[in-house]
Amino acid sequence: MTAILSRHRGMPAQDGAGVKLTRIINQPSLRYQDPFLMLDEFRSDDPNDYIAGFPPHPHRGFVTLTYMLAGRMEHKDSEGNTGVVESGGAQWMKAARGIIHAEMPKQEEGLMWGFQLWLNLPAKEKMSAAQWADYPATKIPEVALEGLTLRVIAGHFQEHEGPIQQTEQQFQMYDLKFSDATLWQQGKINQKTRLAYVYQGEVELNGTLLQRGELVRLAPDAELALRSHGEAGMLLLAAEPIGEPIAQYGPFVMNTQAEIEQAINDYQRGRLVAN
């Protein structure tokens, strides 16, 4: 059985106040991968590419997850939360009914490298209360395997539990860091949406060589054999689709156009966030 359903490359994009990034999910060749709405990678050692950051902006109807490989990014929001995510750490924000937040670099030079993942929420959760959590690198379990370190950011791996656990939308997010030539295997999984993104080096998946910058859609019932020929990194994502209509306008993700118009109206009238 074919493990790889399709292969995709991200496209250059800008967001926030001009931050240069690569949009991997939610671009012309790869739209929503229910429940994953968007995946961005930002990677640059030129401060001009990231220094302007993401000034205050609204969200409604979904979840953001920021995962850093290098650099420091500060979070502040309308709920009074604040924190700095650093190399190896993650931040999770459930925007739900509404939140206004800012993400700004806490460095003026050096490498800034990380990801932001957007996950949809079921309709019944879209207008629930906003939440936020900060997880430093020390809170993310690391499983030492032969020639490989597996970091459990969300979900479970064997007896290890990642810090990000969404009762309303369970998903898995692993960071595989290959330190040497090695082989790692993963069996069939239950979730229908299954994705892999190579962010460093090259990884051979069931005999197909994947290079840095490639995302592949994977068959959920396929067993995976991942082989690295040296230092490499890969994100693995998996979840069960929500299966509901998606209406999006920038930072608002709801189920209908009427709900989008309500979100815009609420934001313009200062009613997006809870008082």
C-alpha positions, 0 to 999 in steps of 0.5 A: 500500500502506498504510504505517500498520498501527495508531496508539496512544497511551501511558498514564500509569504509575509505576515504580521508586520512583514515577517518573511516565512514559508507557508506550508499548509493553506497555500494554493497547492495544499489547502486545509488538512482538517483539522490543520488549517495552516502551518508556517515555518519562519527561519532566518538569521537576518533580523530584517526578516523577523524584527517587526514581528506580529503586533496586536491582532485578533483571532476567533474560532481556532487554536494556535501552536507556536514551536521554536527551534531557535530564537526567542518570541514573546507573547502578550494577549488581551487576557493578560497572559504573557510569556517568552517561548525559546528554543525547544519550547511551545506556546498554545493559545485557544482563541475560541470566542476571541482574543487579541495577541501580539508575538514579538521577537525578544532578540535583535540578532541571530537565528529565529527558527520555528513553526506556527500551526493553526488547528480548527475547533469544532463548532460547539467550541468556537465560542468557548472561553479563550485559554493560553499556556506556555511550555518550556523545553523542559516540559516537553518529553524527549524519548531517546531512540537509537540515533534519534530523539523523539519529542512529544509536543502533543498527544502520546508516544508509548507511555509519554504524554505531550504537554498539549492535550486538547480534550475537544480535538485530540491530535499528535505532534512529534518532532523527530531529530535524527542525529545519525544514520538510523531507521525508525518505524511507526505502525498504523494509526487511527487518525485519518489526517496524517502529515510529515514535514522535513525541516532539516536534512533528508529523510527516506520514507518507505524508500522515497527520499524527502528533502528539506522543505517537503511536506507529504500527506500520508495514508493513515493505515500505512506503516512508516519506515523512516531512514536518515543518512545523517542529521535531519529533522521532521515534524509528524502531525496526526488528527481525526478530521472535524468534518464541518464546513470552514469559513475563513477571513484572515484571523477568523475561522468559523463555520458560516459566512454569517459567523465571519461577518459577526466576528468582524462586526464584534471586532470593529465594535470592541466586542470580540473579547470577553469583558 
